[in-house]
């Protein structure tokens, strides 16, 4: 190696910084002078280095994929255990349901059971109700060819929603069970008590007129009791909840806050009971009832 004197090295050291500054200025000027050339050179360098980038990124992608597969395998194992447990439970309840269905069929056969006729119903879409006398009511768009009657029972997929109060050619107004004008006789299933469910324009109707020695039970189901001819027994209404001690309310089963489609059932064609022996039939409107001779008033 050629020896360099101390003075030469000092002089070269002093020239390094100005040389680098000149190179940097030259590169800047070159970039300003011919930008397409610089961009072409840069892209050529990137094209040459792209395979190397791919080789570096490939192991990382494979490692991430392998880690995801291992995580999926662990999740599949837990999911398989859960599904086996759920399948065993469903098989148990299927056996119970099959045994109960066989027992029910046997009992009906022994009792010569006459099944109830399925009521007719009409399906309609709920539209916005911009008028009416009720605070909690919805307007139902129906086909003009359908037979919707007043006092028809409106249900959604979960339970009782209300009853029909007005019928037009293409629409019907349904009074919801939460309206202050709504009063329904109901049965509390667990406590086996009769009560009245009264709407108060809130989302939770109140339970009133229940036996004081048989308080409603928190969470018990509330169903209709069939005391109204057009409203059969057993329709799901909701369940009991206490907002505060001594104030039971009903959480409706139907989604009254976001109704979309309702079905109107016609329960008006109910079985009419025969007259009891000795019962005097009431006169029809506009006619005068003639009493039997033994019940007619004596004339002075």
C-alpha positions in Angstrom: 0.0 0.0 0.0 1.3 3.4 -1.0 2.2 5.4 2.1 0.4 8.7 2.5 1.8 11.6 4.5 0.0 13.2 7.3 -0.4 16.4 5.4 -2.0 14.6 2.4 -4.5 12.8 4.7 -5.4 16.1 6.4 -5.9 17.7 3.0 -8.1 14.8 1.8 -10.1 14.9 5.0 -10.8 18.6 4.4 -12.0 17.9 0.9 -14.4 15.0 1.8 -17.2 17.3 3.0 -17.1 19.7 0.1 -17.0 16.8 -2.3 -20.1 15.2 -0.7 -21.9 18.5 -0.8 -21.1 18.9 -4.5 -22.4 15.3 -5.2 -25.6 16.0 -3.4 -26.1 19.3 -5.2 -25.4 17.5 -8.5 -28.0 14.8 -7.8 -30.5 17.4 -6.8 -29.8 19.4 -10.0 -29.9 16.2 -12.1 -33.3 15.3 -10.6 -34.7 18.7 -11.3 -33.2 18.8 -14.8 -34.5 15.4 -16.0 -37.2 13.9 -13.6 -38.3 11.2 -16.0 -34.8 9.9 -16.2 -34.5 9.7 -12.4 -37.8 8.0 -12.1 -36.8 5.5 -14.8 -33.6 4.7 -13.0 -35.4 4.3 -9.7 -38.0 1.9 -11.2 -35.2 -0.1 -12.8 -33.5 -0.5 -9.4 -36.9 -1.4 -7.8 -37.5 -4.0 -10.5 -34.1 -5.6 -9.8 -34.7 -5.7 -6.1 -38.4 -6.9 -6.3 -37.4 -10.7 -6.3 -35.3 -10.1 -3.3 -38.2 -8.4 -1.5 -40.4 -11.4 -2.5 -37.9 -13.9 -1.1 -37.8 -12.0 2.2 -41.6 -11.6 2.5 -42.4 -15.3 1.5 -41.3 -16.9 4.9 -43.2 -14.2 6.8 -46.4 -14.9 4.9 -46.0 -18.7 5.3 -45.4 -18.3 9.1 -48.5 -16.1 9.4 -50.5 -18.7 7.5 -49.2 -21.5 9.6 -50.0 -19.6 12.8 -53.6 -19.0 11.5 -54.0 -22.6 10.7 -52.9 -23.7 14.1 -55.3 -21.2 15.7 -58.1 -22.5 13.5 -57.3 -26.1 14.6 -57.5 -25.1 18.2 -60.8 -23.4 17.5 -62.2 -26.4 15.6 -61.3 -28.7 18.5 -63.2 -26.5 21.0 -66.1 -26.1 18.5 -66.2 -29.9 18.0 -66.5 -30.5 21.7 -69.3 -27.9 22.0 -71.2 -29.4 19.1 -70.9 -32.9 20.5 -72.3 -31.7 23.8 -75.1 -29.8 22.1 -75.9 -32.8 19.9 -76.2 -35.0 23.0 -78.5 -32.6 24.6 -80.6 -32.2 21.5 -80.8 -36.0 21.1 -82.0 -36.3 24.7 -84.7 -33.7 24.2 -85.7 -35.2 20.9 -86.2 -38.5 22.6 -88.3 -36.7 25.3 -90.4 -34.9 22.6 -90.9 -38.1 20.7 -92.1 -39.9 23.8 -94.4 -37.1 24.7 -95.8 -36.9 21.2 -96.6 -40.7 21.3 -98.2 -40.3 24.7 -100.2 -37.3 23.5 -101.4 -39.2 20.5 -102.4 -42.2 22.6 -104.3 -40.0 25.1 -106.1 -38.2 22.2 -107.1 -41.5 20.7 -108.4 -42.8 24.0 -110.4 -39.6 24.5 -111.6 -39.4 20.9 -110.1 -35.9 20.8 -111.7 -33.5 18.3 -109.0 -31.0 17.2 -109.8 -27.3 17.0 -110.2 -25.8 13.6 -107.2 -23.7 12.5 -108.3 -20.0 12.4 -107.9 -18.1 9.2 -105.5 -15.2 9.1 -104.3 -12.4 6.9 -100.8 -11.2 6.7 -100.0 -7.5 6.2 -97.1 -5.1 6.4 -97.0 -2.4 9.1 -96.9 1.2 7.8 -96.6 4.4 9.6 -99.8 5.6 11.4 -100.0 9.4 11.1 -103.6 9.7 12.4 -106.0 8.1 14.8 -107.3 8.4 18.3 -104.9 6.1 19.9 -101.4 6.8 21.1 -100.1 3.2 20.6 -101.5 1.9 17.3 -100.2 0.9 13.9 -101.6 0.9 10.5 -101.6 -2.4 8.5 -101.5 -2.4 4.7 -103.7 -5.3 3.5 -104.9 -6.7 0.2 -108.3 -5.3 -0.7 -109.5 -8.9 -1.4 -108.8 -10.1 2.1 -111.4 -10.6 4.8 -110.2 -8.6 7.8 -112.8 -8.0 10.5 -113.0 -5.7 13.4 -111.7 -7.2 16.7 -109.4 -9.5 14.8 -106.3 -10.5 16.8 -102.9 -9.3 15.6 -99.8 -11.4 16.4 -96.2 -11.2 15.3 -93.8 -14.1 15.3 -93.4 -14.0 19.1 -96.8 -13.2 20.7 -99.9 -11.0 20.9 -99.5 -7.5 19.5 -103.1 -6.1 19.7 -106.5 -6.1 18.1 -108.1 -4.6 15.0 -110.2 -1.5 15.8 -110.8 0.0 12.4 -111.0 -1.7 8.9 -110.8 0.0 5.5 -110.5 -1.3 2.0 -106.7 -1.4 1.9 -105.7 -0.9 5.5 -106.6 -1.8 9.1 -105.7 0.0 12.3 -104.4 -2.2 15.1 -104.6 -1.0 18.7 -101.5 -2.3 20.5 -101.6 -3.9 23.9 -99.5 -1.1 25.4 -102.1 1.6 24.6 -104.0 3.2 27.6 -107.3 2.1 26.0 -106.2 -1.6 26.1 -107.6 -3.9 28.8 -107.1 -7.7 28.5 -107.9 -10.5 30.8 -104.9 -12.7 31.3 -103.7 -15.7 33.2 -100.4 -15.9 35.1 -99.1 -19.4 34.4 -96.9 -20.1 37.4 -99.2 -18.6 40.1 -102.4 -19.8 38.2 -104.0 -16.4 38.9 -106.3 -14.4 36.8 -105.6 -10.7 36.3 -106.1 -7.7 34.0 -103.3 -6.4 31.8 -103.8 -2.6 31.4 -101.8 -0.5 28.9 -100.5 2.9 30.0 -98.8 4.1 26.8 -95.5 2.8 28.0 -93.5 -0.2 26.8 -94.6 -2.3 29.8 -98.4 -2.7 30.5 -99.4 -3.0 34.1 -100.9 -6.0 35.9 -104.0 -5.0 37.9 -106.8 -6.8 39.7 -104.8 -9.8 40.7 -105.4 -11.8 44.0 -103.6 -10.1 46.8 -102.8 -13.4 48.4 -101.4 -14.7 45.1 -98.8 -12.2 43.9 -97.4 -12.5 40.4 -94.1 -14.3 40.2 -91.1 -12.6 38.6 -90.5 -14.0 35.2 -93.6 -16.1 34.9 -95.4 -16.3 31.5 -98.5 -14.3 30.9 -101.1 -15.7 28.4 -104.7 -14.8 27.5 -107.4 -16.6 29.5 -110.2 -16.8 26.9 -112.8 -14.7 28.7 -113.3 -12.6 25.5 -115.0 -14.5 22.7 -112.7 -13.1 20.0 -109.6 -13.8 22.0 -108.9 -17.5 22.7 -107.0 -18.7 25.7 -103.3 -19.6 25.7 -101.9 -16.9 23.3 -98.5 -15.7 24.6 -98.5 -12.2 25.9 -95.2 -11.8 27.7 -93.7 -12.4 31.1 -93.9 -10.7 34.5 -91.3 -8.2 35.7 -91.2 -5.9 38.8 -90.0 -2.4 38.0 -90.2 -1.8 41.7 -91.7 -3.7 44.7 -95.4 -4.1 44.4 -95.7 -2.9 40.8 -95.8 -5.9 38.5 -95.7 -5.2 34.7 -95.6 -7.3 31.6 -92.7 -7.4 29.2 -94.4 -8.0 25.9 -93.3 -11.0 23.9 -94.1 -9.2 20.6 -91.5 -6.7 19.4 -93.9 -3.8 19.5 -91.1 -1.2 19.1 -90.1 -2.5 15.7 -93.1 -4.2 14.1 -92.8 -5.0 10.4 -95.3 -7.8 9.6 -98.4 -8.8 11.5 -100.9 -11.6 11.1 -104.5 -10.9 11.8 -106.3 -14.0 13.0 -110.1 -14.4 12.9 -111.3 -16.1 16.1 -114.8 -14.7 15.8 -116.2 -18.1 14.6 -115.9 -19.6 18.0 -117.9 -22.5 19.4 -121.2 -21.0 20.7 -122.4 -22.8 23.9 -126.0 -24.1 24.0 -128.5 -22.3 26.1 -128.7 -23.6 29.7 -132.0 -25.3 30.7 -134.6 -22.8 31.9 -132.7 -19.9 30.4 -135.0 -17.3 28.8 -133.5 -16.1 25.5 -132.9 -12.4 25.2 -134.8 -10.5 22.6 -133.0 -9.3 19.6 -132.6 -5.5 19.1 -135.8 -3.8 17.9 -138.1 -6.5 19.1 -140.3 -6.7 22.2 -139.8 -9.7 24.4 -143.1 -11.6 25.3 -142.9 -13.3 28.7 -144.6 -16.6 29.4 -148.0 -16.3 31.1 -146.7 -17.3 34.5 -144.2 -14.4 34.4 -146.5 -11.7 33.1 -147.6 -9.0 35.6 -151.1 -9.2 36.9 -153.5 -6.4 36.1 -155.5 -4.7 38.8 
